[in-house]
Amino acid sequence: MRILFIGAGAVGSYIGGWLSSTNNDVTIIDPWPEQVNWVNKNGIEVSGPHHTFIAKPRMLHFHQSEELSRESQFDIGFIAMKAYDTEWAAQFINKFIAPQGLIISAQNCWPDPLISNIVGEKRTVGLVMSNISVELYTPGKVSRPGYSLMRDLGHNVFRIGSHNGEKTDLLEKIREILDVIDSSVITNNLWGERWAKLSQNCMGNPVVAMSNLGTAELAQDPLCRKLQINLAREAAEIGIKMGYKFDSFGGASTEKWLKSNNPGIYNELDNMIKGRSNGPNRRPSMGQDVYRGRKTEIRFMNGHVLDHAKKMNIPLPYTALTVETILKIDAKEIIPDKENIYSIIQSIK
């Protein structure tokens, strides 16, 4: 397939690298000049719970995008930019994708309505990536922590779906090319899948970002686990009240997260997270952003949940303080430290 990516960060480089290595015609546009120059010269080193390989997609600087206007249009486009870049990225990529093609949001948060408002609902596809973490800190090297592919554990990583639940031949082709990377399915419950992933991101991303700890390190600390459990409960509560259907996220059922105020259920969830202290010490996307001094997606992640809660007059104390803390880190008023987590917990006592 002829595929265009906008964004060569961790997600764009990992998926784009894989699709390029499996005989698709992949072009990636990115504003990071060092990344573009390195990949054009050396390729992308893709490592993970699979063989390490060098992929060589075509990489373009933004000012080179006029070259694409003289070529045939692409079959599909992937938006792999931060949530706050969604609207301009959709405007940009739209003109390069064939009218019968699809534009896929390979992003966190809730970007799909923003894209469909620009390119049309029938051309917009959501891609929810579950239990996959990829990291990129230096040009040309993207890695996926972990010890095995999720398909080997019976888990579907890529859940791709249209806004109206319709299945098409092109959607099936996209599922097939993603399935080479790891298990991929078409979902008719995009919005439930999106909220489940949003809830999982809400309980993990900002806690890593505000503490400068990895996921395994967080799992060792009871107060870090407490913040994660309460963020999960608050996100799940709002999603259910909005009518979304999602059975589980973050390693437990939605029902258990909702009932985490029960001491017995809390202890069960606490022990589950504690068990991850021996696993990969991942640093999800928001943690990578803070590490690199980039603006975070907090307004589009936990902030999205908080906005809906305010409309329903539902207080979310852990979410509100988490958003406030990350915004202070964005503004460089405070630095990432485990004390930020302790401060939130103590404020709510």
C-alpha positions as CSV (number, residue, x, y, z in Angstrom):
1,M,0.0,0.0,0.0
2,R,1.0,3.6,-0.5
3,I,1.1,5.1,3.0
4,L,1.8,8.6,4.3
5,F,2.6,9.4,7.9
6,I,2.7,12.8,9.5
7,G,4.8,12.4,12.6
8,A,8.1,10.4,13.1
9,G,8.1,10.3,16.8
10,A,8.0,7.0,18.7
11,V,4.6,5.8,17.2
12,G,5.2,7.0,13.7
13,S,8.7,5.6,13.6
14,Y,7.7,2.2,15.0
15,I,4.6,1.6,12.9
16,G,6.1,3.3,9.8
17,G,9.3,1.4,10.2
18,W,7.4,-1.9,10.4
19,L,5.1,-1.1,7.4
20,S,8.1,0.0,5.3
21,S,10.0,-3.2,6.1
22,T,7.0,-5.3,5.0
23,N,6.9,-4.0,1.4
24,N,4.6,-1.0,1.7
25,D,5.5,2.3,0.1
26,V,5.9,4.5,3.2
27,T,6.7,8.2,3.3
28,I,7.0,10.0,6.7
29,I,6.9,13.8,7.1
30,D,8.3,15.3,10.4
31,P,9.4,18.6,11.8
32,W,12.4,17.1,13.7
33,P,15.3,17.8,11.3
34,E,17.8,15.5,13.0
35,Q,15.4,12.6,12.7
36,V,14.7,13.2,9.1
37,N,18.4,13.6,8.2
38,W,19.4,10.5,10.2
39,V,16.8,8.2,8.8
40,N,17.4,9.3,5.2
41,K,21.1,8.4,5.7
42,N,21.0,5.4,8.0
43,G,17.4,4.2,8.3
44,I,15.4,3.6,11.5
45,E,16.6,0.9,13.9
46,V,13.5,-0.9,15.2
47,S,13.9,-3.0,18.3
48,G,11.5,-4.7,20.7
49,P,10.2,-8.2,21.6
50,H,11.1,-9.3,18.1
51,H,14.1,-9.3,15.8
52,T,15.8,-5.9,15.5
53,F,15.9,-4.5,12.0
54,I,16.7,-1.4,10.0
55,A,13.8,0.1,8.1
56,K,14.3,2.7,5.3
57,P,11.1,4.6,4.7
58,R,11.3,7.8,2.7
59,M,11.5,10.7,5.2
60,L,10.7,14.3,4.3
61,H,11.1,17.7,6.0
62,F,7.9,19.7,6.0
63,H,9.3,22.2,3.5
64,Q,9.7,19.2,1.1
65,S,6.1,18.3,1.2
66,E,5.4,20.2,-2.1
67,E,7.1,17.2,-3.8
68,L,4.0,15.1,-2.8
69,S,1.7,17.4,-4.8
70,R,3.4,16.2,-8.0
71,E,2.8,12.5,-7.1
72,S,-0.2,10.2,-7.1
73,Q,-2.2,10.4,-3.9
74,F,-1.7,8.0,-1.0
75,D,-4.1,5.1,-0.1
76,I,-4.0,5.9,3.6
77,G,-2.6,8.4,5.9
78,F,-1.6,8.1,9.5
79,I,-1.6,11.1,11.9
80,A,1.0,10.3,14.6
81,M,1.3,13.7,16.1
82,K,0.5,15.0,19.7
83,A,-3.2,15.6,20.4
84,Y,-2.7,19.3,20.4
85,D,-1.4,19.1,16.8
86,T,-4.4,17.2,15.6
87,E,-6.3,19.9,13.7
88,W,-3.5,21.3,11.6
89,A,-2.1,17.9,11.0
90,A,-5.4,16.8,9.6
91,Q,-5.6,19.8,7.4
92,F,-2.1,19.2,6.1
93,I,-2.4,15.4,5.3
94,N,-5.9,15.6,3.9
95,K,-4.9,16.9,0.4
96,F,-2.4,14.1,-0.1
97,I,-4.8,11.2,0.5
98,A,-7.0,9.9,-2.3
99,P,-10.8,10.7,-2.0
100,Q,-11.6,7.0,-1.5
101,G,-8.7,6.7,1.0
102,L,-8.7,6.7,4.8
103,I,-7.0,8.9,7.4
104,I,-6.1,7.1,10.6
105,S,-5.6,8.7,14.0
106,A,-2.7,6.8,15.6
107,Q,-2.8,9.0,18.7
108,N,-3.8,9.0,22.4
109,C,-6.6,11.0,23.9
110,W,-9.8,11.9,21.9
111,P,-8.7,13.2,18.5
112,D,-11.2,11.5,16.2
113,P,-14.0,14.2,16.2
114,L,-11.4,16.9,15.4
115,I,-10.2,14.9,12.4
116,S,-13.6,14.0,11.1
117,N,-14.7,17.6,11.2
118,I,-11.9,18.4,8.8
119,V,-11.7,15.4,6.5
120,G,-15.2,13.9,6.8
121,E,-16.5,11.1,9.1
122,K,-16.4,8.4,6.4
123,R,-12.7,9.1,5.7
124,T,-11.7,9.0,9.4
125,V,-10.6,5.9,11.2
126,G,-9.6,5.5,14.9
127,L,-6.6,3.3,15.8
128,V,-6.5,2.4,19.5
129,M,-3.2,0.8,20.5
130,S,-3.6,-1.2,23.7
131,N,-0.7,-2.4,25.9
132,I,2.0,-1.3,23.6
133,S,4.7,1.3,24.6
134,V,7.3,2.6,22.3
135,E,10.2,4.9,23.0
136,L,12.4,7.2,20.9
137,Y,15.0,9.4,22.5
138,T,17.7,9.7,19.8
139,P,17.3,10.1,16.1
140,G,16.9,6.8,14.2
141,K,16.4,4.4,17.1
142,V,12.9,3.4,18.3
143,S,12.4,0.6,20.8
144,R,9.4,-1.3,22.3
145,P,10.0,-2.5,25.8
146,G,8.7,-5.9,26.8
147,Y,9.6,-9.6,26.7
148,S,7.0,-10.9,24.2
149,L,4.5,-9.9,21.6
150,M,1.0,-9.4,23.0
151,R,-0.5,-11.8,20.5
152,D,1.5,-14.5,22.4
153,L,-0.4,-13.5,25.5
154,G,-3.8,-13.6,23.8
155,H,-4.1,-9.8,23.7
156,N,-5.1,-7.6,20.7
157,V,-2.8,-4.6,20.4
158,F,-4.3,-2.7,17.4
159,R,-8.1,-2.1,17.5
160,I,-9.1,-0.2,14.4
161,G,-12.6,1.1,13.7
162,S,-14.7,3.5,11.7
163,H,-16.9,6.1,13.5
164,N,-20.1,4.3,12.6
165,G,-18.8,0.8,13.1
166,E,-18.9,0.0,9.4
167,K,-16.4,-2.6,8.0
168,T,-14.9,-2.1,4.6
169,D,-12.4,-3.9,2.3
170,L,-9.8,-1.1,2.9
171,L,-10.3,-1.3,6.6
172,E,-9.6,-5.0,6.4
173,K,-6.4,-4.3,4.4
174,I,-5.2,-1.9,7.1
175,R,-5.9,-4.5,9.7
176,E,-3.9,-7.1,7.8
177,I,-0.8,-4.9,7.5
178,L,-0.9,-4.0,11.2
179,D,-1.3,-7.6,12.2
180,V,2.2,-8.3,10.9
181,I,3.4,-6.0,13.8
182,D,1.2,-7.5,16.4
183,S,-2.4,-8.8,16.8
184,S,-4.9,-6.5,15.1
185,V,-8.7,-6.5,15.0
186,I,-11.5,-4.4,13.6
187,T,-13.7,-3.1,16.3
188,N,-17.3,-1.9,16.1
189,N,-17.0,-0.2,19.5
190,L,-14.4,2.6,18.7
191,W,-15.7,4.9,21.4
192,G,-15.7,2.3,24.1
193,E,-12.2,1.3,23.1
194,R,-11.1,4.9,23.0
195,W,-12.3,5.6,26.5
196,A,-10.7,2.4,27.9
197,K,-7.4,3.5,26.5
198,L,-7.9,7.1,27.7
199,S,-8.6,5.7,31.2
200,Q,-5.4,3.6,31.0
201,N,-3.4,6.6,29.9
202,C,-4.9,8.8,32.6
203,M,-3.8,6.4,35.4
204,G,-0.3,6.0,34.1
205,N,1.1,8.7,31.9
206,P,0.9,11.7,34.2
207,V,2.1,9.7,37.2
208,V,5.2,8.8,35.4
209,A,5.6,12.4,34.0
210,M,5.2,14.1,37.4
211,S,7.6,11.7,39.2
212,N,10.3,11.1,36.6
213,L,10.0,7.4,37.5
214,G,9.3,4.4,35.2
215,T,6.3,2.2,35.5
216,A,8.2,-0.6,37.4
217,E,9.6,2.0,39.8
218,L,6.1,3.4,40.5
219,A,4.8,0.0,41.2
220,Q,7.2,-0.3,44.2
221,D,5.6,2.7,46.0
222,P,2.2,2.4,47.7
223,L,1.4,6.1,47.4
224,C,2.2,6.0,43.6
225,R,-0.1,3.0,43.3
226,K,-2.8,4.9,45.3
227,L,-2.8,7.8,42.9
228,Q,-3.0,5.4,39.9
229,I,-5.9,3.5,41.3
230,N,-7.9,6.7,42.1
231,L,-7.2,8.2,38.6
232,A,-8.4,5.0,37.0
233,R,-11.6,5.0,39.1
234,E,-12.4,8.7,38.3
235,A,-11.8,8.2,34.6
236,A,-13.9,5.0,34.5
237,E,-16.8,6.8,36.4
238,I,-17.1,9.5,33.8
239,G,-16.8,7.2,30.8
240,I,-19.7,5.0,32.2
241,K,-21.8,8.0,32.9
242,M,-21.3,9.2,29.3
243,G,-22.7,5.8,28.1
244,Y,-19.5,4.3,26.8
245,K,-19.2,0.5,27.0
246,F,-15.8,-0.8,28.0
247,D,-15.3,-4.0,30.1
248,S,-11.7,-3.6,31.2
249,F,-8.5,-1.5,31.1
250,G,-5.2,-1.3,33.0
251,G,-5.2,-5.0,33.8
252,A,-8.6,-5.1,35.6
253,S,-12.3,-5.0,34.9
254,T,-14.0,-1.6,34.8
255,E,-16.3,-2.8,37.6
256,K,-13.3,-3.3,39.9
257,W,-11.9,0.1,39.2
258,L,-15.3,1.7,39.9
259,K,-15.5,-0.2,43.2
260,S,-11.9,0.5,44.3
261,N,-13.1,2.4,47.3
262,N,-14.0,-1.0,48.8
263,P,-10.9,-2.0,50.9
264,G,-10.9,-5.6,49.6
265,I,-11.0,-4.6,46.0
266,Y,-8.5,-1.8,46.6
267,N,-6.0,-4.3,48.0
268,E,-6.5,-6.6,45.1
269,L,-5.8,-3.8,42.6
270,D,-2.9,-2.5,44.7
271,N,-1.3,-6.0,44.7
272,M,-1.9,-6.3,40.9
273,I,0.0,-3.0,40.2
274,K,2.7,-3.9,42.8
275,G,3.4,-7.1,40.8
276,R,4.5,-4.9,37.9
277,S,7.6,-3.8,39.8
278,N,9.4,-6.8,38.3
279,G,8.3,-6.0,34.8
280,P,9.7,-3.5,32.1
281,N,10.4,-0.1,33.5
282,R,8.5,1.8,30.8
283,R,8.3,5.5,30.3
284,P,5.0,6.2,28.4
285,S,4.5,9.2,26.1
286,M,3.9,11.9,28.6
287,G,7.0,10.8,30.6
288,Q,9.0,11.0,27.4
289,D,7.6,14.5,26.7
290,V,8.7,15.8,30.1
291,Y,12.1,14.2,29.8
292,R,12.6,16.0,26.5
293,G,11.2,19.3,27.7
294,R,8.1,19.1,25.5
295,K,4.6,20.3,26.2
296,T,2.4,17.4,27.4
297,E,-1.0,16.2,26.3
298,I,-2.5,16.6,29.8
299,R,-5.3,19.0,28.7
300,F,-6.4,16.4,26.2
301,M,-5.9,13.4,28.5
302,N,-6.9,13.8,32.1
303,G,-8.1,17.3,31.2
304,H,-10.6,15.8,28.8
305,V,-12.0,13.7,31.6
306,L,-12.1,16.6,33.9
307,D,-13.9,18.8,31.4
308,H,-16.8,16.3,31.1
309,A,-16.9,15.9,34.9
310,K,-17.3,19.6,35.4
311,K,-20.3,19.6,32.9
312,M,-21.9,16.9,35.0
313,N,-21.0,18.6,38.3
314,I,-19.0,15.5,39.4
315,P,-15.9,16.3,41.6
316,L,-12.7,14.5,40.6
317,P,-10.2,15.5,43.2
318,Y,-7.3,13.3,42.1
319,T,-7.7,14.1,38.4
320,A,-8.0,17.9,39.1
321,L,-4.8,18.0,41.2
322,T,-3.0,15.8,38.6
323,V,-3.9,18.2,35.8
324,E,-2.8,21.1,38.0
325,T,0.5,19.5,38.8
326,I,1.4,18.6,35.2
327,L,0.5,22.1,34.0
328,K,3.0,23.5,36.6
329,I,5.6,21.1,35.2
330,D,4.8,22.3,31.7
331,A,5.2,25.9,32.8
332,K,8.5,24.9,34.6
333,E,7.2,26.1,37.9
334,I,8.0,22.8,39.5
335,I,10.2,19.8,38.5
336,P,9.3,16.2,38.1
337,D,9.8,14.4,41.4
338,K,8.1,11.7,43.5
339,E,7.2,14.4,46.0
340,N,4.6,15.7,43.6
341,I,2.7,12.4,44.0
342,Y,3.0,12.6,47.8
343,S,1.7,16.2,47.8
344,I,-1.5,15.2,45.8
345,I,-2.2,12.3,48.2
346,Q,-1.7,14.4,51.3
347,S,-3.9,17.2,49.9
348,I,-6.9,14.9,49.5
349,K,-6.6,13.3,53.0
